[in-house]
Amino acid sequence: MADAQIHDGKCLLSTCSKPGPLKTFKLRAVKKVIECAIERHDDATCSKIQAVLDSQGEQASIDLHKNCYCSYTSKDHIRNLVAKKRKWWHS
Ligand SMILES: [Zn+2]
């Protein structure tokens, strides 16, 4: 795990309040989370990470729980979320 540091801190996702060690995700993962934030219409997270990218560029990194990263970027989770929202919009 040379590309990741494990440490304590605050998870980037505002919806997360879990304690536990965080993982630092690098540029490639940062961009992936932004893509998912856009798909999720999660403006708060999207602009937060975009700000990190803007200020840190290639060195950008974000701290997240590994589980948070996995579920946030999971295509199945996003599909379910979008399907649910679509249901709300039409009801
Ligand atoms: Zn978290």
PDB file of the backbone (N, CA, C, O) and the ligand in Angstrom, with CONECT records:
HET     ZN  A 101       1
ATOM      1  N   MET A   1       0.849  -1.190   0.000  1.00  0.00           N
ATOM      2  CA  MET A   1       0.000   0.000   0.000  1.00  0.00           C
ATOM      3  C   MET A   1       0.883   1.238   0.000  1.00  0.00           C
ATOM      4  O   MET A   1       0.697   2.123   0.835  1.00  0.00           O
ATOM      5  N   ALA A   2       1.816   1.317  -0.895  1.00  0.00           N
ATOM      6  CA  ALA A   2       2.759   2.424  -0.917  1.00  0.00           C
ATOM      7  C   ALA A   2       2.080   3.722  -1.336  1.00  0.00           C
ATOM      8  O   ALA A   2       2.572   4.812  -1.041  1.00  0.00           O
ATOM      9  N   ASP A   3       0.958   3.601  -2.017  1.00  0.00           N
ATOM     10  CA  ASP A   3       0.305   4.811  -2.520  1.00  0.00           C
ATOM     11  C   ASP A   3      -0.737   5.355  -1.569  1.00  0.00           C
ATOM     12  O   ASP A   3      -1.426   6.319  -1.902  1.00  0.00           O
ATOM     13  N   ALA A   4      -0.871   4.766  -0.395  1.00  0.00           N
ATOM     14  CA  ALA A   4      -1.920   5.230   0.517  1.00  0.00           C
ATOM     15  C   ALA A   4      -1.412   5.291   1.949  1.00  0.00           C
ATOM     16  O   ALA A   4      -0.668   4.423   2.405  1.00  0.00           O
ATOM     17  N   GLN A   5      -1.830   6.330   2.636  1.00  0.00           N
ATOM     18  CA  GLN A   5      -1.520   6.415   4.047  1.00  0.00           C
ATOM     19  C   GLN A   5      -2.815   6.211   4.821  1.00  0.00           C
ATOM     20  O   GLN A   5      -3.871   6.694   4.412  1.00  0.00           O
ATOM     21  N   ILE A   6      -2.737   5.516   5.907  1.00  0.00           N
ATOM     22  CA  ILE A   6      -3.900   5.357   6.774  1.00  0.00           C
ATOM     23  C   ILE A   6      -3.713   6.290   7.968  1.00  0.00           C
ATOM     24  O   ILE A   6      -2.652   6.313   8.593  1.00  0.00           O
ATOM     25  N   HIS A   7      -4.743   7.049   8.270  1.00  0.00           N
ATOM     26  CA  HIS A   7      -4.642   7.947   9.429  1.00  0.00           C
ATOM     27  C   HIS A   7      -6.018   8.351   9.908  1.00  0.00           C
ATOM     28  O   HIS A   7      -7.022   8.055   9.261  1.00  0.00           O
ATOM     29  N   ASP A   8      -6.063   9.024  11.034  1.00  0.00           N
ATOM     30  CA  ASP A   8      -7.337   9.474  11.576  1.00  0.00           C
ATOM     31  C   ASP A   8      -7.614  10.889  11.116  1.00  0.00           C
ATOM     32  O   ASP A   8      -6.696  11.644  10.794  1.00  0.00           O
ATOM     33  N   GLY A   9      -8.903  11.243  11.088  1.00  0.00           N
ATOM     34  CA  GLY A   9      -9.273  12.580  10.649  1.00  0.00           C
ATOM     35  C   GLY A   9     -10.733  12.595  10.328  1.00  0.00           C
ATOM     36  O   GLY A   9     -11.500  11.781  10.842  1.00  0.00           O
ATOM     37  N   LYS A  10     -11.130  13.522   9.473  1.00  0.00           N
ATOM     38  CA  LYS A  10     -12.537  13.631   9.142  1.00  0.00           C
ATOM     39  C   LYS A  10     -12.767  13.132   7.718  1.00  0.00           C
ATOM     40  O   LYS A  10     -12.054  13.497   6.783  1.00  0.00           O
ATOM     41  N   CYS A  11     -13.775  12.295   7.588  1.00  0.00           N
ATOM     42  CA  CYS A  11     -14.149  11.757   6.287  1.00  0.00           C
ATOM     43  C   CYS A  11     -14.683  12.886   5.409  1.00  0.00           C
ATOM     44  O   CYS A  11     -15.405  13.761   5.886  1.00  0.00           O
ATOM     45  N   LEU A  12     -14.330  12.862   4.141  1.00  0.00           N
ATOM     46  CA  LEU A  12     -14.735  13.952   3.253  1.00  0.00           C
ATOM     47  C   LEU A  12     -16.242  14.006   3.009  1.00  0.00           C
ATOM     48  O   LEU A  12     -16.806  15.082   2.809  1.00  0.00           O
ATOM     49  N   LEU A  13     -16.886  12.848   3.026  1.00  0.00           N
ATOM     50  CA  LEU A  13     -18.320  12.832   2.746  1.00  0.00           C
ATOM     51  C   LEU A  13     -19.083  13.453   3.912  1.00  0.00           C
ATOM     52  O   LEU A  13     -18.950  13.014   5.054  1.00  0.00           O
ATOM     53  N   SER A  14     -19.879  14.473   3.615  1.00  0.00           N
ATOM     54  CA  SER A  14     -20.581  15.188   4.668  1.00  0.00           C
ATOM     55  C   SER A  14     -21.659  14.320   5.309  1.00  0.00           C
ATOM     56  O   SER A  14     -22.082  14.570   6.438  1.00  0.00           O
ATOM     57  N   THR A  15     -22.098  13.297   4.576  1.00  0.00           N
ATOM     58  CA  THR A  15     -23.134  12.416   5.099  1.00  0.00           C
ATOM     59  C   THR A  15     -22.563  11.379   6.056  1.00  0.00           C
ATOM     60  O   THR A  15     -23.316  10.655   6.707  1.00  0.00           O
ATOM     61  N   CYS A  16     -21.249  11.301   6.146  1.00  0.00           N
ATOM     62  CA  CYS A  16     -20.607  10.272   6.948  1.00  0.00           C
ATOM     63  C   CYS A  16     -20.224  10.815   8.312  1.00  0.00           C
ATOM     64  O   CYS A  16     -19.640  11.893   8.412  1.00  0.00           O
ATOM     65  N   SER A  17     -20.547  10.079   9.358  1.00  0.00           N
ATOM     66  CA  SER A  17     -20.145  10.509  10.690  1.00  0.00           C
ATOM     67  C   SER A  17     -19.467   9.373  11.434  1.00  0.00           C
ATOM     68  O   SER A  17     -19.334   9.391  12.658  1.00  0.00           O
ATOM     69  N   LYS A  18     -19.040   8.379  10.656  1.00  0.00           N
ATOM     70  CA  LYS A  18     -18.411   7.221  11.265  1.00  0.00           C
ATOM     71  C   LYS A  18     -16.996   7.543  11.731  1.00  0.00           C
ATOM     72  O   LYS A  18     -16.276   8.285  11.064  1.00  0.00           O
ATOM     73  N   PRO A  19     -16.599   6.991  12.867  1.00  0.00           N
ATOM     74  CA  PRO A  19     -15.201   7.116  13.259  1.00  0.00           C
ATOM     75  C   PRO A  19     -14.376   6.079  12.488  1.00  0.00           C
ATOM     76  O   PRO A  19     -14.908   5.335  11.665  1.00  0.00           O
ATOM     77  N   GLY A  20     -13.097   6.045  12.764  1.00  0.00           N
ATOM     78  CA  GLY A  20     -12.277   5.013  12.132  1.00  0.00           C
ATOM     79  C   GLY A  20     -11.213   5.607  11.256  1.00  0.00           C
ATOM     80  O   GLY A  20     -11.296   6.767  10.851  1.00  0.00           O
ATOM     81  N   PRO A  21     -10.209   4.806  10.963  1.00  0.00           N
ATOM     82  CA  PRO A  21      -9.081   5.296  10.174  1.00  0.00           C
ATOM     83  C   PRO A  21      -9.481   5.632   8.751  1.00  0.00           C
ATOM     84  O   PRO A  21     -10.271   4.922   8.128  1.00  0.00           O
ATOM     85  N   LEU A  22      -8.934   6.711   8.248  1.00  0.00           N
ATOM     86  CA  LEU A  22      -9.219   7.146   6.885  1.00  0.00           C
ATOM     87  C   LEU A  22      -8.085   6.752   5.970  1.00  0.00           C
ATOM     88  O   LEU A  22      -6.956   6.514   6.399  1.00  0.00           O
ATOM     89  N   LYS A  23      -8.417   6.691   4.713  1.00  0.00           N
ATOM     90  CA  LYS A  23      -7.419   6.412   3.709  1.00  0.00           C
ATOM     91  C   LYS A  23      -7.279   7.656   2.839  1.00  0.00           C
ATOM     92  O   LYS A  23      -8.274   8.307   2.520  1.00  0.00           O
ATOM     93  N   THR A  24      -6.072   7.981   2.463  1.00  0.00           N
ATOM     94  CA  THR A  24      -5.865   9.120   1.572  1.00  0.00           C
ATOM     95  C   THR A  24      -5.890   8.636   0.131  1.00  0.00           C
ATOM     96  O   THR A  24      -5.084   7.801  -0.276  1.00  0.00           O
ATOM     97  N   PHE A  25      -6.832   9.178  -0.631  1.00  0.00           N
ATOM     98  CA  PHE A  25      -6.964   8.800  -2.030  1.00  0.00           C
ATOM     99  C   PHE A  25      -6.316   9.848  -2.914  1.00  0.00           C
ATOM    100  O   PHE A  25      -6.450  11.049  -2.679  1.00  0.00           O
ATOM    101  N   LYS A  26      -5.614   9.379  -3.930  1.00  0.00           N
ATOM    102  CA  LYS A  26      -4.864  10.276  -4.799  1.00  0.00           C
ATOM    103  C   LYS A  26      -5.683  10.699  -6.014  1.00  0.00           C
ATOM    104  O   LYS A  26      -6.848  10.331  -6.163  1.00  0.00           O
ATOM    105  N   LEU A  27      -5.044  11.474  -6.869  1.00  0.00           N
ATOM    106  CA  LEU A  27      -5.694  12.137  -8.000  1.00  0.00           C
ATOM    107  C   LEU A  27      -6.704  11.281  -8.773  1.00  0.00           C
ATOM    108  O   LEU A  27      -7.823  11.717  -9.043  1.00  0.00           O
ATOM    109  N   ARG A  28      -6.296  10.072  -9.119  1.00  0.00           N
ATOM    110  CA  ARG A  28      -7.168   9.241  -9.952  1.00  0.00           C
ATOM    111  C   ARG A  28      -8.495   8.969  -9.229  1.00  0.00           C
ATOM    112  O   ARG A  28      -9.568   9.023  -9.830  1.00  0.00           O
ATOM    113  N   ALA A  29      -8.395   8.678  -7.930  1.00  0.00           N
ATOM    114  CA  ALA A  29      -9.592   8.417  -7.135  1.00  0.00           C
ATOM    115  C   ALA A  29     -10.381   9.704  -6.904  1.00  0.00           C
ATOM    116  O   ALA A  29     -11.611   9.686  -6.853  1.00  0.00           O
ATOM    117  N   VAL A  30      -9.662  10.823  -6.765  1.00  0.00           N
ATOM    118  CA  VAL A  30     -10.318  12.115  -6.576  1.00  0.00           C
ATOM    119  C   VAL A  30     -11.239  12.397  -7.758  1.00  0.00           C
ATOM    120  O   VAL A  30     -12.388  12.805  -7.587  1.00  0.00           O
ATOM    121  N   LYS A  31     -10.708  12.170  -8.969  1.00  0.00           N
ATOM    122  CA  LYS A  31     -11.498  12.412 -10.173  1.00  0.00           C
ATOM    123  C   LYS A  31     -12.688  11.471 -10.261  1.00  0.00           C
ATOM    124  O   LYS A  31     -13.772  11.852 -10.703  1.00  0.00           O
ATOM    125  N   LYS A  32     -12.467  10.251  -9.836  1.00  0.00           N
ATOM    126  CA  LYS A  32     -13.541   9.247  -9.845  1.00  0.00           C
ATOM    127  C   LYS A  32     -14.678   9.682  -8.908  1.00  0.00           C
ATOM    128  O   LYS A  32     -15.854   9.569  -9.254  1.00  0.00           O
ATOM    129  N   VAL A  33     -14.314  10.177  -7.724  1.00  0.00           N
ATOM    130  CA  VAL A  33     -15.342  10.603  -6.770  1.00  0.00           C
ATOM    131  C   VAL A  33     -16.123  11.797  -7.329  1.00  0.00           C
ATOM    132  O   VAL A  33     -17.335  11.893  -7.138  1.00  0.00           O
ATOM    133  N   ILE A  34     -15.428  12.702  -8.019  1.00  0.00           N
ATOM    134  CA  ILE A  34     -16.127  13.838  -8.639  1.00  0.00           C
ATOM    135  C   ILE A  34     -17.135  13.341  -9.673  1.00  0.00           C
ATOM    136  O   ILE A  34     -18.277  13.799  -9.707  1.00  0.00           O
ATOM    137  N   GLU A  35     -16.705  12.404 -10.513  1.00  0.00           N
ATOM    138  CA  GLU A  35     -17.620  11.859 -11.521  1.00  0.00           C
ATOM    139  C   GLU A  35     -18.869  11.289 -10.862  1.00  0.00           C
ATOM    140  O   GLU A  35     -19.988  11.488 -11.332  1.00  0.00           O
ATOM    141  N   CYS A  36     -18.649  10.576  -9.760  1.00  0.00           N
ATOM    142  CA  CYS A  36     -19.782   9.954  -9.070  1.00  0.00           C
ATOM    143  C   CYS A  36     -20.646  11.010  -8.393  1.00  0.00           C
ATOM    144  O   CYS A  36     -21.868  10.874  -8.341  1.00  0.00           O
ATOM    145  N   ALA A  37     -20.019  12.055  -7.878  1.00  0.00           N
ATOM    146  CA  ALA A  37     -20.781  13.142  -7.247  1.00  0.00           C
ATOM    147  C   ALA A  37     -21.695  13.793  -8.275  1.00  0.00           C
ATOM    148  O   ALA A  37     -22.835  14.147  -7.975  1.00  0.00           O
ATOM    149  N   ILE A  38     -21.177  13.947  -9.496  1.00  0.00           N
ATOM    150  CA  ILE A  38     -21.991  14.528 -10.569  1.00  0.00           C
ATOM    151  C   ILE A  38     -23.164  13.603 -10.894  1.00  0.00           C
ATOM    152  O   ILE A  38     -24.299  14.056 -11.041  1.00  0.00           O
ATOM    153  N   GLU A  39     -22.880  12.306 -11.004  1.00  0.00           N
ATOM    154  CA  GLU A  39     -23.945  11.342 -11.298  1.00  0.00           C
ATOM    155  C   GLU A  39     -24.995  11.317 -10.204  1.00  0.00           C
ATOM    156  O   GLU A  39     -26.181  11.106 -10.459  1.00  0.00           O
ATOM    157  N   ARG A  40     -24.528  11.539  -8.968  1.00  0.00           N
ATOM    158  CA  ARG A  40     -25.435  11.506  -7.825  1.00  0.00           C
ATOM    159  C   ARG A  40     -26.139  12.851  -7.613  1.00  0.00           C
ATOM    160  O   ARG A  40     -26.994  12.975  -6.735  1.00  0.00           O
ATOM    161  N   HIS A  41     -25.785  13.838  -8.404  1.00  0.00           N
ATOM    162  CA  HIS A  41     -26.291  15.199  -8.198  1.00  0.00           C
ATOM    163  C   HIS A  41     -25.977  15.683  -6.786  1.00  0.00           C
ATOM    164  O   HIS A  41     -26.778  16.365  -6.148  1.00  0.00           O
ATOM    165  N   ASP A  42     -24.787  15.308  -6.319  1.00  0.00           N
ATOM    166  CA  ASP A  42     -24.341  15.672  -4.982  1.00  0.00           C
ATOM    167  C   ASP A  42     -23.470  16.920  -5.093  1.00  0.00           C
ATOM    168  O   ASP A  42     -22.242  16.842  -5.108  1.00  0.00           O
ATOM    169  N   ASP A  43     -24.132  18.068  -5.171  1.00  0.00           N
ATOM    170  CA  ASP A  43     -23.414  19.323  -5.429  1.00  0.00           C
ATOM    171  C   ASP A  43     -22.423  19.669  -4.322  1.00  0.00           C
ATOM    172  O   ASP A  43     -21.330  20.169  -4.588  1.00  0.00           O
ATOM    173  N   ALA A  44     -22.816  19.398  -3.081  1.00  0.00           N
ATOM    174  CA  ALA A  44     -21.947  19.744  -1.948  1.00  0.00           C
ATOM    175  C   ALA A  44     -20.609  19.018  -2.047  1.00  0.00           C
ATOM    176  O   ALA A  44     -19.548  19.634  -1.941  1.00  0.00           O
ATOM    177  N   THR A  45     -20.670  17.715  -2.249  1.00  0.00           N
ATOM    178  CA  THR A  45     -19.450  16.928  -2.347  1.00  0.00           C
ATOM    179  C   THR A  45     -18.674  17.302  -3.599  1.00  0.00           C
ATOM    180  O   THR A  45     -17.449  17.423  -3.573  1.00  0.00           O
ATOM    181  N   CYS A  46     -19.397  17.481  -4.685  1.00  0.00           N
ATOM    182  CA  CYS A  46     -18.761  17.818  -5.948  1.00  0.00           C
ATOM    183  C   CYS A  46     -17.954  19.105  -5.826  1.00  0.00           C
ATOM    184  O   CYS A  46     -16.800  19.151  -6.251  1.00  0.00           O
ATOM    185  N   SER A  47     -18.546  20.154  -5.251  1.00  0.00           N
ATOM    186  CA  SER A  47     -17.828  21.428  -5.195  1.00  0.00           C
ATOM    187  C   SER A  47     -16.705  21.373  -4.176  1.00  0.00           C
ATOM    188  O   SER A  47     -15.688  22.047  -4.336  1.00  0.00           O
ATOM    189  N   LYS A  48     -16.879  20.571  -3.123  1.00  0.00           N
ATOM    190  CA  LYS A  48     -15.816  20.422  -2.137  1.00  0.00           C
ATOM    191  C   LYS A  48     -14.572  19.794  -2.766  1.00  0.00           C
ATOM    192  O   LYS A  48     -13.451  20.256  -2.550  1.00  0.00           O
ATOM    193  N   ILE A  49     -14.784  18.752  -3.536  1.00  0.00           N
ATOM    194  CA  ILE A  49     -13.655  18.066  -4.145  1.00  0.00           C
ATOM    195  C   ILE A  49     -13.080  18.883  -5.298  1.00  0.00           C
ATOM    196  O   ILE A  49     -11.870  18.892  -5.524  1.00  0.00           O
ATOM    197  N   GLN A  50     -13.954  19.565  -6.019  1.00  0.00           N
ATOM    198  CA  GLN A  50     -13.476  20.413  -7.112  1.00  0.00           C
ATOM    199  C   GLN A  50     -12.542  21.491  -6.561  1.00  0.00           C
ATOM    200  O   GLN A  50     -11.550  21.846  -7.197  1.00  0.00           O
ATOM    201  N   ALA A  51     -12.866  22.004  -5.377  1.00  0.00           N
ATOM    202  CA  ALA A  51     -12.024  23.019  -4.749  1.00  0.00           C
ATOM    203  C   ALA A  51     -10.649  22.449  -4.405  1.00  0.00           C
ATOM    204  O   ALA A  51      -9.635  23.133  -4.541  1.00  0.00           O
ATOM    205  N   VAL A  52     -10.621  21.196  -3.959  1.00  0.00           N
ATOM    206  CA  VAL A  52      -9.354  20.531  -3.650  1.00  0.00           C
ATOM    207  C   VAL A  52      -8.530  20.394  -4.927  1.00  0.00           C
ATOM    208  O   VAL A  52      -7.328  20.659  -4.947  1.00  0.00           O
ATOM    209  N   LEU A  53      -9.210  19.974  -5.988  1.00  0.00           N
ATOM    210  CA  LEU A  53      -8.532  19.809  -7.279  1.00  0.00           C
ATOM    211  C   LEU A  53      -7.979  21.146  -7.777  1.00  0.00           C
ATOM    212  O   LEU A  53      -6.848  21.223  -8.256  1.00  0.00           O
ATOM    213  N   ASP A  54      -8.789  22.188  -7.657  1.00  0.00           N
ATOM    214  CA  ASP A  54      -8.379  23.502  -8.142  1.00  0.00           C
ATOM    215  C   ASP A  54      -7.157  24.015  -7.394  1.00  0.00           C
ATOM    216  O   ASP A  54      -6.270  24.623  -7.993  1.00  0.00           O
ATOM    217  N   SER A  55      -7.106  23.770  -6.080  1.00  0.00           N
ATOM    218  CA  SER A  55      -6.011  24.327  -5.306  1.00  0.00           C
ATOM    219  C   SER A  55      -4.779  23.430  -5.312  1.00  0.00           C
ATOM    220  O   SER A  55      -3.659  23.922  -5.172  1.00  0.00           O
ATOM    221  N   GLN A  56      -4.969  22.118  -5.473  1.00  0.00           N
ATOM    222  CA  GLN A  56      -3.818  21.212  -5.362  1.00  0.00           C
ATOM    223  C   GLN A  56      -3.399  20.583  -6.687  1.00  0.00           C
ATOM    224  O   GLN A  56      -2.319  20.001  -6.783  1.00  0.00           O
ATOM    225  N   GLY A  57      -4.229  20.694  -7.688  1.00  0.00           N
ATOM    226  CA  GLY A  57      -3.881  20.165  -9.001  1.00  0.00           C
ATOM    227  C   GLY A  57      -3.498  18.701  -8.969  1.00  0.00           C
ATOM    228  O   GLY A  57      -4.215  17.865  -8.419  1.00  0.00           O
ATOM    229  N   GLU A  58      -2.360  18.405  -9.566  1.00  0.00           N
ATOM    230  CA  GLU A  58      -1.900  17.020  -9.679  1.00  0.00           C
ATOM    231  C   GLU A  58      -1.636  16.374  -8.325  1.00  0.00           C
ATOM    232  O   GLU A  58      -1.627  15.149  -8.208  1.00  0.00           O
ATOM    233  N   GLN A  59      -1.421  17.198  -7.303  1.00  0.00           N
ATOM    234  CA  GLN A  59      -1.110  16.682  -5.972  1.00  0.00           C
ATOM    235  C   GLN A  59      -2.366  16.435  -5.149  1.00  0.00           C
ATOM    236  O   GLN A  59      -2.284  16.049  -3.983  1.00  0.00           O
ATOM    237  N   ALA A  60      -3.527  16.658  -5.756  1.00  0.00           N
ATOM    238  CA  ALA A  60      -4.780  16.572  -5.012  1.00  0.00           C
ATOM    239  C   ALA A  60      -4.961  15.207  -4.360  1.00  0.00           C
ATOM    240  O   ALA A  60      -4.682  14.168  -4.958  1.00  0.00           O
ATOM    241  N   SER A  61      -5.429  15.239  -3.133  1.00  0.00           N
ATOM    242  CA  SER A  61      -5.770  13.998  -2.450  1.00  0.00           C
ATOM    243  C   SER A  61      -6.922  14.278  -1.493  1.00  0.00           C
ATOM    244  O   SER A  61      -7.087  15.403  -1.021  1.00  0.00           O
ATOM    245  N   ILE A  62      -7.709  13.257  -1.214  1.00  0.00           N
ATOM    246  CA  ILE A  62      -8.841  13.403  -0.302  1.00  0.00           C
ATOM    247  C   ILE A  62      -8.824  12.258   0.705  1.00  0.00           C
ATOM    248  O   ILE A  62      -8.337  11.164   0.416  1.00  0.00           O
ATOM    249  N   ASP A  63      -9.361  12.529   1.888  1.00  0.00           N
ATOM    250  CA  ASP A  63      -9.415  11.522   2.940  1.00  0.00           C
ATOM    251  C   ASP A  63     -10.822  10.970   3.070  1.00  0.00           C
ATOM    252  O   ASP A  63     -11.784  11.713   3.268  1.00  0.00           O
ATOM    253  N   LEU A  64     -10.924   9.676   2.958  1.00  0.00           N
ATOM    254  CA  LEU A  64     -12.220   9.002   3.055  1.00  0.00           C
ATOM    255  C   LEU A  64     -12.024   7.662   3.747  1.00  0.00           C
ATOM    256  O   LEU A  64     -10.928   7.101   3.739  1.00  0.00           O
ATOM    257  N   HIS A  65     -13.097   7.157   4.345  1.00  0.00           N
ATOM    258  CA  HIS A  65     -13.066   5.758   4.754  1.00  0.00           C
ATOM    259  C   HIS A  65     -13.036   4.911   3.490  1.00  0.00           C
ATOM    260  O   HIS A  65     -13.619   5.273   2.468  1.00  0.00           O
ATOM    261  N   LYS A  66     -12.356   3.796   3.577  1.00  0.00           N
ATOM    262  CA  LYS A  66     -12.306   2.929   2.410  1.00  0.00           C
ATOM    263  C   LYS A  66     -13.730   2.489   2.026  1.00  0.00           C
ATOM    264  O   LYS A  66     -14.079   2.438   0.846  1.00  0.00           O
ATOM    265  N   ASN A  67     -14.534   2.175   3.035  1.00  0.00           N
ATOM    266  CA  ASN A  67     -15.915   1.759   2.773  1.00  0.00           C
ATOM    267  C   ASN A  67     -16.728   2.861   2.119  1.00  0.00           C
ATOM    268  O   ASN A  67     -17.542   2.608   1.231  1.00  0.00           O
ATOM    269  N   CYS A  68     -16.497   4.094   2.571  1.00  0.00           N
ATOM    270  CA  CYS A  68     -17.233   5.222   2.004  1.00  0.00           C
ATOM    271  C   CYS A  68     -16.881   5.377   0.533  1.00  0.00           C
ATOM    272  O   CYS A  68     -17.753   5.586  -0.310  1.00  0.00           O
ATOM    273  N   TYR A  69     -15.592   5.270   0.238  1.00  0.00           N
ATOM    274  CA  TYR A  69     -15.164   5.381  -1.153  1.00  0.00           C
ATOM    275  C   TYR A  69     -15.822   4.292  -1.999  1.00  0.00           C
ATOM    276  O   TYR A  69     -16.338   4.556  -3.084  1.00  0.00           O
ATOM    277  N   CYS A  70     -15.794   3.071  -1.484  1.00  0.00           N
ATOM    278  CA  CYS A  70     -16.342   1.944  -2.249  1.00  0.00           C
ATOM    279  C   CYS A  70     -17.835   2.113  -2.493  1.00  0.00           C
ATOM    280  O   CYS A  70     -18.307   1.900  -3.610  1.00  0.00           O
ATOM    281  N   SER A  71     -18.585   2.494  -1.457  1.00  0.00           N
ATOM    282  CA  SER A  71     -20.026   2.593  -1.669  1.00  0.00           C
ATOM    283  C   SER A  71     -20.372   3.841  -2.466  1.00  0.00           C
ATOM    284  O   SER A  71     -21.326   3.841  -3.244  1.00  0.00           O
ATOM    285  N   TYR A  72     -19.588   4.919  -2.270  1.00  0.00           N
ATOM    286  CA  TYR A  72     -19.895   6.153  -3.003  1.00  0.00           C
ATOM    287  C   TYR A  72     -19.673   5.978  -4.499  1.00  0.00           C
ATOM    288  O   TYR A  72     -20.415   6.524  -5.316  1.00  0.00           O
ATOM    289  N   THR A  73     -18.654   5.216  -4.845  1.00  0.00           N
ATOM    290  CA  THR A  73     -18.318   5.062  -6.260  1.00  0.00           C
ATOM    291  C   THR A  73     -18.928   3.800  -6.874  1.00  0.00           C
ATOM    292  O   THR A  73     -18.703   3.510  -8.049  1.00  0.00           O
ATOM    293  N   SER A  74     -19.695   3.053  -6.084  1.00  0.00           N
ATOM    294  CA  SER A  74     -20.304   1.831  -6.589  1.00  0.00           C
ATOM    295  C   SER A  74     -21.385   2.146  -7.628  1.00  0.00           C
ATOM    296  O   SER A  74     -22.317   2.905  -7.361  1.00  0.00           O
ATOM    297  N   LYS A  75     -21.247   1.562  -8.791  1.00  0.00           N
ATOM    298  CA  LYS A  75     -22.220   1.806  -9.869  1.00  0.00           C
ATOM    299  C   LYS A  75     -23.606   1.351  -9.459  1.00  0.00           C
ATOM    300  O   LYS A  75     -24.599   1.994  -9.799  1.00  0.00           O
ATOM    301  N   ASP A  76     -23.682   0.234  -8.723  1.00  0.00           N
ATOM    302  CA  ASP A  76     -24.985  -0.268  -8.283  1.00  0.00           C
ATOM    303  C   ASP A  76     -25.666   0.718  -7.357  1.00  0.00           C
ATOM    304  O   ASP A  76     -26.862   0.982  -7.482  1.00  0.00           O
ATOM    305  N   HIS A  77     -24.890   1.266  -6.418  1.00  0.00           N
ATOM    306  CA  HIS A  77     -25.455   2.239  -5.480  1.00  0.00           C
ATOM    307  C   HIS A  77     -25.978   3.455  -6.235  1.00  0.00           C
ATOM    308  O   HIS A  77     -27.064   3.958  -5.946  1.00  0.00           O
ATOM    309  N   ILE A  78     -25.192   3.922  -7.207  1.00  0.00           N
ATOM    310  CA  ILE A  78     -25.589   5.107  -7.958  1.00  0.00           C
ATOM    311  C   ILE A  78     -26.853   4.817  -8.758  1.00  0.00           C
ATOM    312  O   ILE A  78     -27.769   5.638  -8.812  1.00  0.00           O
ATOM    313  N   ARG A  79     -26.892   3.647  -9.373  1.00  0.00           N
ATOM    314  CA  ARG A  79     -28.070   3.280 -10.159  1.00  0.00           C
ATOM    315  C   ARG A  79     -29.316   3.263  -9.281  1.00  0.00           C
ATOM    316  O   ARG A  79     -30.361   3.786  -9.669  1.00  0.00           O
ATOM    317  N   ASN A  80     -29.204   2.665  -8.104  1.00  0.00           N
ATOM    318  CA  ASN A  80     -30.335   2.613  -7.177  1.00  0.00           C
ATOM    319  C   ASN A  80     -30.783   4.006  -6.779  1.00  0.00           C
ATOM    320  O   ASN A  80     -31.976   4.309  -6.742  1.00  0.00           O
ATOM    321  N   LEU A  81     -29.802   4.846  -6.483  1.00  0.00           N
ATOM    322  CA  LEU A  81     -30.091   6.199  -6.034  1.00  0.00           C
ATOM    323  C   LEU A  81     -30.813   6.984  -7.114  1.00  0.00           C
ATOM    324  O   LEU A  81     -31.805   7.662  -6.846  1.00  0.00           O
ATOM    325  N   VAL A  82     -30.303   6.887  -8.344  1.00  0.00           N
ATOM    326  CA  VAL A  82     -30.896   7.617  -9.456  1.00  0.00           C
ATOM    327  C   VAL A  82     -32.298   7.087  -9.728  1.00  0.00           C
ATOM    328  O   VAL A  82     -33.211   7.863 -10.008  1.00  0.00           O
ATOM    329  N   ALA A  83     -32.474   5.773  -9.649  1.00  0.00           N
ATOM    330  CA  ALA A  83     -33.791   5.173  -9.864  1.00  0.00           C
ATOM    331  C   ALA A  83     -34.774   5.658  -8.813  1.00  0.00           C
ATOM    332  O   ALA A  83     -35.927   5.959  -9.121  1.00  0.00           O
ATOM    333  N   LYS A  84     -34.311   5.731  -7.564  1.00  0.00           N
ATOM    334  CA  LYS A  84     -35.153   6.180  -6.464  1.00  0.00           C
ATOM    335  C   LYS A  84     -35.572   7.631  -6.686  1.00  0.00           C
ATOM    336  O   LYS A  84     -36.738   7.984  -6.512  1.00  0.00           O
ATOM    337  N   LYS A  85     -34.605   8.469  -7.074  1.00  0.00           N
ATOM    338  CA  LYS A  85     -34.899   9.876  -7.297  1.00  0.00           C
ATOM    339  C   LYS A  85     -35.917  10.039  -8.407  1.00  0.00           C
ATOM    340  O   LYS A  85     -36.827  10.863  -8.322  1.00  0.00           O
ATOM    341  N   ARG A  86     -35.748   9.229  -9.465  1.00  0.00           N
ATOM    342  CA  ARG A  86     -36.651   9.322 -10.597  1.00  0.00           C
ATOM    343  C   ARG A  86     -38.083   9.022 -10.139  1.00  0.00           C
ATOM    344  O   ARG A  86     -39.046   9.643 -10.588  1.00  0.00           O
ATOM    345  N   LYS A  87     -38.186   8.038  -9.223  1.00  0.00           N
ATOM    346  CA  LYS A  87     -39.488   7.673  -8.686  1.00  0.00           C
ATOM    347  C   LYS A  87     -40.102   8.858  -7.936  1.00  0.00           C
ATOM    348  O   LYS A  87     -41.292   9.140  -8.076  1.00  0.00           O
ATOM    349  N   TRP A  88     -39.263   9.563  -7.124  1.00  0.00           N
ATOM    350  CA  TRP A  88     -39.759  10.700  -6.364  1.00  0.00           C
ATOM    351  C   TRP A  88     -40.232  11.802  -7.296  1.00  0.00           C
ATOM    352  O   TRP A  88     -41.274  12.416  -7.068  1.00  0.00           O
ATOM    353  N   TRP A  89     -39.469  12.045  -8.337  1.00  0.00           N
ATOM    354  CA  TRP A  89     -39.807  13.131  -9.240  1.00  0.00           C
ATOM    355  C   TRP A  89     -41.157  12.898  -9.912  1.00  0.00           C
ATOM    356  O   TRP A  89     -41.897  13.841 -10.195  1.00  0.00           O
ATOM    357  N   HIS A  90     -41.473  11.591 -10.169  1.00  0.00           N
ATOM    358  CA  HIS A  90     -42.684  11.308 -10.925  1.00  0.00           C
ATOM    359  C   HIS A  90     -43.879  11.007 -10.027  1.00  0.00           C
ATOM    360  O   HIS A  90     -44.982  10.763 -10.517  1.00  0.00           O
ATOM    361  N   SER A  91     -43.661  11.023  -8.723  1.00  0.00           N
ATOM    362  CA  SER A  91     -44.798  10.712  -7.842  1.00  0.00           C
ATOM    363  C   SER A  91     -45.453  11.996  -7.334  1.00  0.00           C
ATOM    364  O   SER A  91     -46.424  11.937  -6.581  1.00  0.00           O
TER     365      SER A  91
HETATM  366 ZN    ZN A 101     -16.696   7.974   5.855  1.00  0.00          ZN2+
END
